[in-house]
Structure formats: C-alpha cells, structure tokens
C-alpha cells in the first residue's frame, strides 16, 4: 500500500510539474495568416487555424430554407471546405472519377460561378467514397490560390484563375486517397503526404512564387490524411505533423526534425489545435488524444506529454479548443466530449442524434459562446460552450454535408454534396 501511494504521489508531482511548464508557455499559438487575409477565411479552419471565430452577428438557427440568403449548385464533386477572400469564395472539385481536378471561384454576394482552372491531368489515386478526389481545402495569401491534388500535383493560380505555376509531386499510392490541405508559411507552401508508393512518404516546402522545392524531408509513415500546422513557441516556429503512430515537429526553414512524440494510432486525420502552452493531437478510431508541450528536442514521449485520454477521440473531425475546454466528436459512435484543456479531466460526454458509425466528418466550430457540430446528414447540433452539456437546437440542411463551413462577416458558407449555401440573418 505504501509503495502504491508513493507511485501515485510521484505521478501527481510529475503531472504538476508538466502542467506548470505548460502554464509558463502561454506564448504557444498558431502562426497567423497574412494580415490582409486574416479578416476573411483564407485557409483550412479559418484565420485562427482551429475553427475558432471572433464573436459576431452569426445566426445560430437555420434550415434548408430559413436564413438561406442564396444557394447554388457546385460543379463536379468534392469535400474540400470553402475559403473566402474579399468578394470571392474558392473551392476545389473533381470530374470524371478524379481524372480532372480544378480550383473554382464564386461571387460571395450571390453565389455566381466566376471561373474554374484545371490542374494538368494525371492518373487518379485509389480513393474511398467518403474521401473522394478533392478533399484538401485550398489556401490563399490574398494574391494567389494554392491547392493540392495528389497525383495532379500542386496548382497555384491568381485571383482571376490564371495559372501561375504547377508542381508535380510524382506518382503517389495513398490508402483511401489524399486529403492534405496545404499550409502557407511565410514564403513557402508546406504539405505532407504519407503513402505506400516506391517514391516514399515526405513533408515538403515549395516556394510560393515559383513552386520550386525549398526542402523535402523523407518520412517512414505510410498511412494518413492529416494537414500540417505552423505554431509559434516562444522565440521560434515549428511545423507540426500529427501522423501514423507519431507526432513530428519540423524546422520550417530546413525541414529538420526537431522532436517526436509517440502515442498516436495507425490512422490519423484530425488537424491539431494549440493553446494553454500545449498542442493537442487526436488519432485513430476513438483515441488517443495527446496534450504535448512543444519546443522540445528528440523523443519527448516520456517528458512532454502533459495528459492523454484514450476515449472520446475523433477519427475524422478535428477537435475544437474553445476557451478553457477541448471539444471532440467521436464520429464512430456520434458522441461529443468536453475536456478541461489544461488537465484532461472529462467534463461531460453526450450522444448527438442517432448512433451512426462514421456519422461526422465536418470539424467543429466555436463562435458566440456556442459549439457547432455538423454531421454527415447536414444536421448541425448547437451546444452552449462550457463545462455543462446543453443542446440549444438542431439545424437541418437535409443534404449530405462532409465539408467544414467557412464563416465571414456574420455569414456561414456551407458546401454540401451538391450545393454551396450562404446562411445569414
């Protein structure tokens, strides 16, 4: 008994030390997008990089008719999220079973299709029906649009759709297709692709202006559909890749591995979020989730994991760090969980609608003190943010909805299987 008490006390002391270290590192944050794009929705998960939206006059009630300002058909097929810059909305789409892939632009005021620009044709990868051939969300720096299309390479166009450059990344063989959203970091485009092909997995940085390779780092992982993030840790930046079995940190200037942390499972899709001195990484089918102190060196598995949980983690949707709490949807069983972000203590766990396997794909949104969770049927569960579960309402679009929404100027932009909708008061 005495030995057990000593071990327990030792674990508590170790946790207290790690938590104190995290508290001291409050400067850990997402690297912001360029100032001219920050008031729009320029990238995957918006200007915050993690689905958190500045409070505004956003409606929290809608249907397929109520508060719908306009609704237009989207050509082709795709699950990428909309991005927004000034009066334009940009998406990616695919035609002919992935043989042709394009960036498309819409007028934000009325949904009018303005242009579409195609990447050079290539043989499509083998994919899975829930993924498809246009799942990676494009990104913009306010001058150009950048999109990643797997075997069709990386395409850069200007705001009028004129091709600026294209870079092939070779022949890829990813399990269930590709889904990485490119990351814009200073003067480069960064993405990673784990696959089973002979060319090998990699993380790569391309010059934003020319598409030339700035650096390319081989990876040993073979399976995954995640996207990188750029975080600021004290006086330096790191590129975080949460992937099969391992979380990596890379030097954005050179591609050198800074640190690694084990604990992920075999399949990883969710994009990490950051705050309270930590980076939160979810993996696998229902778990685990790791809260990691960044800024380390070498293998930090035993030294920098502040807390972990094995239940409630998502397979597809990215988590939401909103204020003091971390929200996650376990899409395998349609259950949402709320954790104290600092300690990992479970606050509540509740089912959203029916227990549908793989029933959620869209990532969570936090705005105006509420958490929005959209399932694949187009039902958005509106929850009051905080340590007690309170379901405010359910908004139903009555259309298959796998893409995450974009929010700008009091309006929601949803991409469904067939349409692009603008929702506002």
C-alpha positions as CSV (number, residue, x, y, z in Angstrom):
1,X,0.0,0.0,0.0
2,X,2.8,2.4,0.9
3,X,4.6,1.7,-2.4
4,X,1.3,2.4,-4.3
5,X,0.9,5.7,-2.5
6,X,4.4,6.7,-3.3
7,X,3.9,5.9,-7.0
8,X,0.6,7.8,-7.1
9,X,2.2,10.8,-5.4
10,X,5.1,10.6,-7.8
11,X,2.7,10.7,-10.8
12,X,0.8,13.7,-9.3
13,X,4.1,15.6,-8.8
14,X,5.2,14.8,-12.3
15,X,1.9,16.0,-13.7
16,X,2.0,19.1,-11.6
17,X,5.5,19.9,-13.0
18,X,4.4,19.4,-16.6
19,X,1.2,21.4,-16.1
20,X,3.3,24.3,-14.5
21,X,5.6,24.2,-17.5
22,X,2.6,24.4,-19.9
23,X,1.2,27.3,-17.9
24,X,4.5,29.2,-18.2
25,X,4.5,28.7,-22.0
26,X,1.4,30.7,-22.8
27,X,3.0,32.1,-25.9
28,X,2.4,28.8,-27.8
29,X,-0.1,29.8,-30.6
30,X,-0.9,29.2,-34.2
31,X,1.2,31.3,-36.7
32,X,-1.4,33.8,-38.0
33,X,-2.1,34.2,-41.7
34,X,-1.0,37.4,-43.6
35,X,-2.8,40.5,-42.1
36,X,-4.7,41.2,-45.3
37,X,-6.4,37.8,-45.2
38,X,-7.0,37.5,-41.5
39,X,-10.4,39.1,-41.5
40,X,-11.7,36.6,-44.1
41,X,-11.4,32.7,-44.2
42,X,-8.1,32.2,-46.0
43,X,-7.3,28.6,-45.1
44,X,-8.4,25.3,-43.6
45,X,-10.2,26.0,-40.3
46,X,-10.1,29.8,-40.9
47,X,-7.8,32.6,-39.8
48,X,-7.5,31.0,-36.3
49,X,-6.4,27.7,-37.9
50,X,-8.6,25.8,-35.5
51,X,-12.2,26.7,-36.1
52,X,-12.5,29.5,-33.5
53,X,-14.3,32.5,-34.9
54,X,-14.3,36.1,-33.4
55,X,-17.7,36.8,-32.0
56,X,-20.1,38.5,-34.4
57,X,-23.7,38.5,-35.6
58,X,-23.8,34.9,-36.8
59,X,-27.1,33.2,-36.9
60,X,-27.4,30.0,-34.8
61,X,-30.7,28.9,-36.4
62,X,-31.2,27.8,-40.0
63,X,-32.7,25.1,-42.2
64,X,-32.6,24.4,-45.9
65,X,-34.8,27.5,-46.3
66,X,-34.7,29.6,-43.2
67,X,-31.9,32.2,-43.2
68,X,-30.6,30.9,-46.5
69,X,-29.5,34.0,-48.5
70,X,-28.5,32.1,-51.6
71,X,-27.9,28.6,-52.8
72,X,-26.2,27.4,-55.9
73,X,-25.0,24.1,-57.5
74,X,-21.3,23.2,-57.3
75,X,-20.0,21.5,-60.5
76,X,-18.1,18.3,-60.1
77,X,-17.6,16.5,-56.8
78,X,-15.5,17.3,-53.7
79,X,-15.4,17.5,-49.9
80,X,-13.0,20.4,-49.5
81,X,-14.1,23.3,-47.4
82,X,-14.7,26.8,-48.8
83,X,-12.2,29.6,-48.3
84,X,-13.1,33.2,-48.6
85,X,-11.1,36.3,-49.6
86,X,-12.9,39.7,-50.1
87,X,-15.8,39.1,-52.5
88,X,-14.7,35.6,-53.7
89,X,-15.2,32.0,-52.4
90,X,-12.8,29.3,-53.6
91,X,-13.3,25.5,-53.6
92,X,-11.7,22.5,-55.2
93,X,-13.6,20.0,-57.2
94,X,-13.1,16.9,-59.4
95,X,-14.6,15.4,-62.5
96,X,-14.5,12.1,-64.4
97,X,-13.7,10.0,-61.3
98,X,-10.7,12.2,-60.4
99,X,-9.1,12.4,-63.8
100,X,-9.7,16.2,-63.9
101,X,-9.4,18.5,-60.9
102,X,-9.9,22.2,-60.6
103,X,-10.0,25.3,-58.4
104,X,-13.3,27.1,-58.8
105,X,-14.4,30.6,-57.7
106,X,-17.8,32.0,-56.8
107,X,-19.0,35.6,-56.2
108,X,-19.7,35.9,-52.5
109,X,-22.6,38.2,-52.9
110,X,-24.8,35.9,-54.9
111,X,-23.0,32.6,-55.5
112,X,-22.4,33.1,-59.2
113,X,-19.8,30.8,-60.6
114,X,-16.9,33.0,-61.9
115,X,-14.2,30.7,-63.2
116,X,-12.6,27.3,-62.8
117,X,-9.0,26.4,-63.6
118,X,-7.8,22.8,-64.1
119,X,-4.6,21.1,-63.0
120,X,-2.8,19.0,-65.6
121,X,-4.5,15.6,-66.0
122,X,-3.0,12.6,-64.3
123,X,-4.0,9.1,-63.3
124,X,-6.1,9.4,-60.2
125,X,-5.1,7.7,-56.9
126,X,-7.2,4.9,-55.4
127,X,-9.6,6.5,-53.0
128,X,-12.5,5.8,-50.7
129,X,-16.1,7.1,-51.3
130,X,-16.1,9.2,-48.2
131,X,-12.9,10.9,-49.2
132,X,-13.1,11.4,-53.0
133,X,-10.7,13.3,-55.2
134,X,-11.0,16.9,-53.9
135,X,-10.8,16.8,-50.1
136,X,-7.9,19.1,-49.4
137,X,-9.0,22.7,-48.7
138,X,-7.1,25.4,-50.7
139,X,-5.3,28.3,-49.2
140,X,-4.8,32.0,-50.2
141,X,-2.3,34.7,-49.3
142,X,-4.6,37.4,-50.9
143,X,-2.7,37.2,-54.2
144,X,-2.8,33.6,-55.2
145,X,-4.8,30.4,-54.5
146,X,-2.9,27.2,-53.8
147,X,-4.4,23.7,-54.0
148,X,-3.0,20.2,-53.6
149,X,-4.4,17.5,-55.8
150,X,-2.4,14.3,-55.1
151,X,-1.1,12.8,-58.4
152,X,-2.3,16.0,-60.1
153,X,0.3,18.0,-58.1
154,X,0.1,21.5,-56.5
155,X,-1.6,24.2,-58.5
156,X,-1.2,27.9,-58.0
157,X,-3.5,30.4,-59.7
158,X,-4.1,34.2,-59.3
159,X,-7.4,35.6,-58.1
160,X,-8.8,35.6,-61.6
161,X,-8.0,32.0,-62.2
162,X,-4.9,32.4,-64.3
163,X,-2.3,29.7,-63.8
164,X,0.9,30.9,-62.1
165,X,2.7,27.6,-61.6
166,X,2.2,23.9,-61.2
167,X,4.4,21.3,-59.4
168,X,4.1,17.6,-59.8
169,X,4.9,15.6,-56.7
170,X,5.3,12.3,-58.6
171,X,3.1,9.1,-58.6
172,X,1.5,8.5,-55.2
173,X,-0.1,5.4,-53.8
174,X,-2.0,6.6,-50.7
175,X,-4.5,4.3,-48.9
176,X,-8.0,5.8,-49.4
177,X,-6.7,8.8,-51.4
178,X,-5.3,12.2,-50.4
179,X,-6.8,14.9,-48.1
180,X,-4.0,17.2,-47.0
181,X,-4.7,20.9,-47.0
182,X,-1.6,23.0,-47.9
183,X,-0.2,25.3,-45.3
184,X,1.1,28.8,-46.2
185,X,4.1,29.8,-44.1
186,X,5.9,33.0,-45.0
187,X,7.3,32.5,-48.5
188,X,6.5,28.8,-48.8
189,X,3.8,26.2,-49.2
190,X,4.1,23.2,-46.9
191,X,2.3,19.9,-47.1
192,X,3.0,16.3,-46.3
193,X,1.9,13.0,-47.9
194,X,2.3,9.6,-46.4
195,X,1.8,6.8,-48.9
196,X,2.8,3.3,-50.0
197,X,4.4,4.1,-53.3
198,X,8.1,3.5,-54.3
199,X,8.9,7.2,-54.2
200,X,8.3,7.2,-50.4
201,X,6.4,9.5,-48.0
202,X,7.6,13.1,-47.4
203,X,7.0,16.5,-46.0
204,X,7.8,19.3,-48.5
205,X,8.1,23.0,-48.7
206,X,7.6,24.8,-52.1
207,X,8.5,28.3,-52.9
208,X,5.2,30.3,-53.0
209,X,6.3,32.4,-56.0
210,X,7.8,29.7,-58.3
211,X,6.7,26.3,-56.9
212,X,10.4,25.2,-56.7
213,X,11.3,22.8,-53.9
214,X,12.8,24.6,-50.9
215,X,13.3,21.5,-48.9
216,X,11.9,17.9,-48.8
217,X,12.2,15.5,-45.8
218,X,11.5,11.8,-46.2
219,X,9.1,10.1,-43.8
220,X,8.7,6.4,-42.9
221,X,4.9,6.6,-42.3
222,X,2.6,5.0,-44.9
223,X,-1.0,5.9,-44.0
224,X,-2.7,9.2,-43.1
225,X,-4.8,12.1,-44.3
226,X,-3.9,15.0,-42.0
227,X,-2.7,18.5,-42.6
228,X,0.3,20.3,-41.1
229,X,0.1,23.4,-38.9
230,X,2.6,26.1,-38.0
231,X,2.9,27.1,-34.4
232,X,4.9,29.8,-32.6
233,X,6.7,28.5,-29.5
234,X,8.4,31.3,-27.6
235,X,11.0,32.7,-30.0
236,X,10.7,30.2,-32.8
237,X,8.2,28.5,-35.1
238,X,7.6,24.8,-35.6
239,X,5.7,22.8,-38.2
240,X,3.6,20.1,-36.5
241,X,2.5,16.9,-38.3
242,X,0.3,14.6,-36.3
243,X,0.6,11.3,-38.2
244,X,0.6,7.5,-38.0
245,X,1.9,6.4,-34.6
246,X,4.0,9.6,-34.1
247,X,3.7,13.4,-33.8
248,X,6.5,15.3,-35.5
249,X,7.9,18.8,-35.2
250,X,9.9,20.2,-38.1
251,X,12.0,23.3,-38.6
252,X,10.1,25.4,-41.2
253,X,13.3,26.7,-42.6
254,X,15.1,23.5,-43.2
255,X,12.7,20.6,-42.8
256,X,14.9,19.1,-40.0
257,X,13.1,17.1,-37.3
258,X,13.1,19.0,-34.0
259,X,11.2,16.5,-31.8
260,X,8.9,13.5,-32.0
261,X,6.2,12.1,-29.6
262,X,4.8,8.6,-29.8
263,X,1.3,7.6,-28.9
264,X,-0.9,8.0,-32.0
265,X,-2.6,5.1,-33.5
266,X,-2.3,3.7,-37.1
267,X,-4.7,6.1,-38.9
268,X,-4.7,9.9,-38.3
269,X,-6.9,12.5,-39.9
270,X,-7.7,15.4,-37.4
271,X,-5.7,18.6,-37.5
272,X,-4.0,19.5,-34.2
273,X,-5.1,22.6,-32.2
274,X,-3.0,24.6,-29.7
275,X,-3.4,26.7,-26.6
276,X,-2.6,26.8,-22.9
277,X,1.1,26.1,-23.7
278,X,0.3,22.8,-25.4
279,X,-0.5,21.2,-28.8
280,X,-3.4,18.7,-28.8
281,X,-3.3,15.8,-31.2
282,X,-6.1,13.2,-31.9
283,X,-5.7,10.0,-33.7
284,X,-7.2,6.7,-34.7
285,X,-10.7,5.4,-34.2
286,X,-11.7,6.8,-30.8
287,X,-8.3,7.6,-29.5
288,X,-6.0,8.6,-28.1
289,X,-5.6,12.3,-27.7
290,X,-2.3,13.7,-26.5
291,X,-1.6,17.1,-24.9
292,X,2.0,17.8,-25.6
293,X,4.4,20.5,-24.6
294,X,6.1,21.7,-27.8
295,X,9.6,23.1,-28.0
296,X,11.4,20.0,-27.0
297,X,14.3,18.0,-28.6
298,X,14.5,14.4,-29.7
299,X,11.9,11.9,-28.4
300,X,9.7,13.8,-25.9
301,X,7.2,11.0,-25.3
302,X,8.2,10.5,-21.7
303,X,8.9,14.1,-20.8
304,X,6.4,16.4,-22.6
305,X,3.0,14.7,-22.6
306,X,1.0,16.6,-20.0
307,X,-2.1,14.4,-20.3
308,X,-3.7,11.9,-22.6
309,X,-7.1,10.3,-22.9
310,X,-8.0,7.0,-24.6
311,X,-11.7,7.6,-25.0
312,X,-13.8,10.1,-27.0
313,X,-11.3,11.0,-29.6
314,X,-12.3,11.6,-33.3
315,X,-11.3,9.6,-36.3
316,X,-12.2,12.3,-38.9
317,X,-13.3,15.6,-37.4
318,X,-10.7,17.9,-36.0
319,X,-11.2,19.0,-32.3
320,X,-12.1,22.4,-31.1
321,X,-10.1,24.3,-28.4
322,X,-12.5,27.0,-27.3
323,X,-11.6,28.9,-24.1
324,X,-10.8,26.6,-21.3
325,X,-12.3,23.5,-22.9
326,X,-11.4,20.9,-25.6
327,X,-14.3,19.5,-27.5
328,X,-14.2,16.4,-29.7
329,X,-16.7,14.3,-31.6
330,X,-16.2,10.6,-31.6
331,X,-17.6,10.0,-35.1
332,X,-17.6,6.3,-34.8
333,X,-20.5,6.4,-32.3
334,X,-21.8,10.0,-32.7
335,X,-20.7,11.1,-29.2
336,X,-19.3,14.6,-28.3
337,X,-17.0,15.0,-25.3
338,X,-15.8,18.1,-23.4
339,X,-12.5,18.1,-21.5
340,X,-10.8,20.6,-19.3
341,X,-8.0,21.6,-21.7
342,X,-5.4,22.1,-19.0
343,X,-5.9,18.9,-17.1
344,X,-7.7,16.5,-19.5
345,X,-10.5,16.0,-16.9
346,X,-13.7,14.9,-18.6
347,X,-16.5,17.5,-18.1
348,X,-19.3,15.7,-20.0
349,X,-20.0,13.2,-22.8
350,X,-23.2,13.0,-24.7
351,X,-24.6,11.5,-27.9
352,X,-25.6,13.7,-30.8
353,X,-28.6,12.3,-32.6
354,X,-28.6,8.6,-33.6
355,X,-25.6,6.4,-33.1
356,X,-24.3,6.3,-36.7
357,X,-21.0,4.8,-37.4
358,X,-18.7,7.3,-39.2
359,X,-21.6,9.8,-38.9
360,X,-19.5,13.0,-38.6
361,X,-16.8,14.5,-41.0
362,X,-17.0,18.3,-40.6
363,X,-14.8,19.8,-38.0
364,X,-16.2,21.7,-35.0
365,X,-16.8,25.5,-35.0
366,X,-16.7,27.8,-31.9
367,X,-18.4,31.2,-32.1
368,X,-20.5,33.5,-29.9
369,X,-20.2,31.2,-26.9
370,X,-21.5,28.2,-28.8
371,X,-20.1,25.0,-30.3
372,X,-21.4,23.8,-33.7
373,X,-21.1,20.1,-34.7
374,X,-22.4,19.2,-38.2
375,X,-23.0,15.5,-39.1
376,X,-22.9,13.9,-42.5
377,X,-26.7,14.3,-42.9
378,X,-26.3,18.1,-42.7
379,X,-27.7,18.3,-39.1
380,X,-25.8,20.9,-37.0
381,X,-26.1,20.5,-33.3
382,X,-25.8,23.8,-31.5
383,X,-24.3,23.4,-28.0
384,X,-23.7,26.0,-25.3
385,X,-20.0,26.2,-24.7
386,X,-18.9,25.3,-21.2
387,X,-18.5,22.6,-18.5
388,X,-22.1,21.5,-18.6
389,X,-23.9,19.9,-21.6
390,X,-26.7,22.0,-23.1
391,X,-28.1,21.3,-26.5
392,X,-29.7,24.5,-27.7
393,X,-31.1,23.3,-31.1
394,X,-30.5,21.2,-34.2
395,X,-30.4,22.9,-37.6
396,X,-31.1,20.6,-40.6
397,X,-29.9,21.2,-44.2
398,X,-31.3,17.9,-45.4
399,X,-28.3,17.4,-47.6
400,X,-25.1,15.3,-47.2
401,X,-22.5,17.6,-45.7
402,X,-18.9,16.4,-45.2
403,X,-17.1,19.7,-45.6
404,X,-16.5,22.1,-42.8
405,X,-18.1,25.5,-43.1
406,X,-16.5,28.9,-43.5
407,X,-17.6,32.0,-41.5
408,X,-17.1,35.6,-42.5
409,X,-19.0,38.9,-41.7
410,X,-21.9,37.2,-40.0
411,X,-22.5,34.6,-42.7
412,X,-22.0,30.9,-42.9
413,X,-20.8,29.2,-46.1
414,X,-21.7,25.5,-46.3
415,X,-20.6,23.1,-49.0
416,X,-22.9,20.1,-49.3
417,X,-22.7,17.2,-51.7
418,X,-24.4,19.3,-54.4
419,X,-24.6,22.9,-53.3
420,X,-22.9,26.0,-51.9
421,X,-25.1,27.8,-49.4
422,X,-24.8,31.2,-47.8
423,X,-26.6,31.5,-44.4
424,X,-27.1,34.8,-42.7
425,X,-29.7,36.9,-40.9
